[in-house]
Amino acid sequence: MSAETTSTKSPAVLTEANYSTWKGEMKAYLRTKGLWLLVSGKETCPPASLAEEQAKWDQKQDKAAGELFLHCSADQRLHFEDVQDNPVKIWTTLESTHVQQLPATRFNAWDNFFTIRKRPDESLSTLIARIEEGMAKIQRLHPQDSSKPYNYAQFTSSLILLKSLDKKELKAAFLAEEIVSL
């Protein structure tokens, strides 16, 4: 079977709850369509002096924007309606919307990670995949701005001073830390 006749599995539509899975599937899908380098910003628009190449690039940009639009639910399209013709901005807007590097978000990611348990009908490989996805989510939520590094030592020291380490107290501490870090 030739590459031209092989069908590409279309990724799921992005919803509020499936960004992590959608991102990986969409990235792979765009790669199979030859559009990922453009969406990731690595392939830039050729200069105006190369009119034919610029026209081809414009078509690729339009195709990438269309693919992203079609693979998002209506409520997700609202996030990027102002930049819907720019696939690079669509991608970065969706990422910033779904991956917020705030203390409360990190707390929820850690809380979800520590509640992962093997389901009775689940294979070990599926469990490992869920664990790896949880770890990847925690890593994505780690602050990236080196000018304002997150001070974990200071925060953990403040946690030690709490009366108890139950979920309610921890959540209140994370919410207070989130307000301070803004």
C-alpha positions in Angstrom: 0.0 0.0 0.0 1.5 3.3 -1.0 1.8 6.4 1.3 -0.8 8.2 -0.9 -3.5 5.6 -0.3 -2.9 5.2 3.4 -5.5 7.0 5.4 -4.5 9.1 8.4 -6.4 8.7 11.6 -8.0 12.0 12.5 -7.5 13.3 16.0 -10.3 13.7 18.5 -12.0 17.1 18.7 -10.6 19.4 21.4 -12.9 19.9 24.4 -12.3 21.4 27.8 -11.3 18.0 29.2 -9.0 16.4 26.7 -6.2 19.0 25.8 -3.3 16.7 26.8 -4.4 13.9 24.6 -5.6 16.2 21.8 -2.2 18.0 21.7 -0.2 14.9 21.0 -2.7 13.5 18.5 -3.0 16.8 16.7 0.7 17.3 16.5 1.1 13.9 14.9 -1.8 14.5 12.6 -0.3 17.8 11.4 3.1 16.1 10.9 1.4 13.6 8.6 -0.1 16.5 6.6 3.2 18.3 6.4 1.9 21.2 8.4 3.6 20.8 11.8 6.7 22.8 11.1 4.5 25.8 10.1 2.2 25.5 13.1 5.2 25.2 15.5 6.7 28.3 14.0 9.8 26.6 12.6 8.7 27.2 9.0 8.4 30.9 8.4 6.9 32.8 5.5 9.3 33.3 2.6 10.1 36.9 1.6 7.7 38.8 -0.7 10.3 38.7 -3.5 9.6 34.9 -3.8 6.0 35.3 -4.8 5.5 31.6 -5.9 6.9 30.2 -2.7 5.0 32.7 -0.6 1.7 31.7 -2.3 2.4 28.0 -1.5 3.2 29.0 2.1 0.0 31.0 2.4 -1.9 27.9 1.2 -0.2 25.7 3.8 -1.0 28.3 6.5 -4.6 28.4 5.4 -4.8 24.6 5.4 -3.2 24.4 8.9 -5.6 27.0 10.3 -8.5 25.0 8.8 -7.4 21.7 10.3 -7.0 23.3 13.8 -10.4 24.9 13.5 -12.1 21.7 12.5 -10.5 19.7 15.3 -11.8 22.1 18.1 -15.3 22.1 19.6 -17.4 25.2 19.2 -16.6 26.3 22.8 -12.8 26.0 22.2 -13.0 28.0 19.0 -14.0 31.0 21.1 -10.4 31.1 22.5 -8.9 31.9 19.2 -11.6 33.6 17.1 -9.4 36.8 16.9 -6.5 34.9 15.4 -8.3 32.1 13.5 -6.3 32.7 10.3 -2.9 32.3 12.1 -2.2 28.6 13.0 0.8 29.5 15.1 -1.2 31.8 17.2 -4.1 29.3 17.4 -1.7 26.7 18.8 -0.1 29.0 21.3 -3.4 30.5 22.4 -4.9 27.0 23.0 -1.7 26.0 24.9 -1.8 29.1 27.2 -5.5 28.5 27.8 -5.2 24.9 28.8 -1.8 24.9 30.5 -1.9 27.5 33.2 1.2 27.4 35.4 -0.4 28.5 38.6 0.0 26.9 42.1 -3.6 25.7 42.3 -3.4 24.1 38.8 -0.1 22.4 39.9 -1.8 21.2 43.1 -4.7 19.7 41.1 -2.2 18.0 38.8 -0.3 16.5 41.7 -3.6 15.5 43.4 -4.8 13.7 40.3 -1.5 12.0 39.9 -1.5 10.6 43.4 -5.0 9.2 43.0 -4.1 7.1 39.9 -4.9 3.4 40.7 -5.0 0.4 38.5 -8.6 -0.3 37.4 -9.7 -4.0 37.6 -10.1 -4.2 33.8 -7.0 -2.2 32.9 -3.8 -3.5 31.5 -0.5 -2.6 33.0 0.6 -0.8 29.8 -2.6 1.4 30.0 -1.9 2.2 33.6 1.7 3.1 32.8 0.4 5.4 30.0 -1.9 7.1 32.5 1.0 7.6 34.9 3.2 9.0 32.3 0.5 11.4 31.1 0.1 12.6 34.7 3.8 13.1 35.1 4.0 15.0 31.8 1.2 17.3 32.9 3.0 18.1 36.1 6.2 18.8 34.2 4.3 21.1 31.7 2.9 23.1 34.7 6.4 23.7 36.2 7.1 27.5 35.9 9.2 28.2 32.8 10.0 31.9 33.5 13.5 31.9 34.9 13.2 35.5 35.9 10.5 34.6 38.4 11.3 31.1 39.6 8.9 29.4 41.8 10.2 29.0 45.3 9.2 25.5 46.3 11.4 25.5 49.5 9.7 28.6 50.9 6.3 27.2 50.1 7.0 23.7 51.6 8.3 25.4 54.7 5.0 27.3 55.0 3.1 23.9 54.6 5.0 22.5 57.6 3.5 25.2 59.8 -0.1 24.1 59.0 -2.1 22.5 61.8 -2.9 19.6 59.6 -2.1 18.4 56.1 -5.5 17.5 54.9 -6.8 18.3 51.5 -8.8 21.3 52.6 -5.8 22.9 54.3 -3.5 22.2 51.4 -6.0 23.6 48.9 -6.3 26.8 50.9 -2.5 27.1 51.1 -2.2 26.7 47.3 -4.9 29.2 46.6 -3.2 31.7 49.0 0.2 31.0 47.2 -1.5 31.6 43.9 -2.7 35.0 44.9 0.8 35.9 46.2 2.6 34.7 43.0 0.3 36.8 40.7 
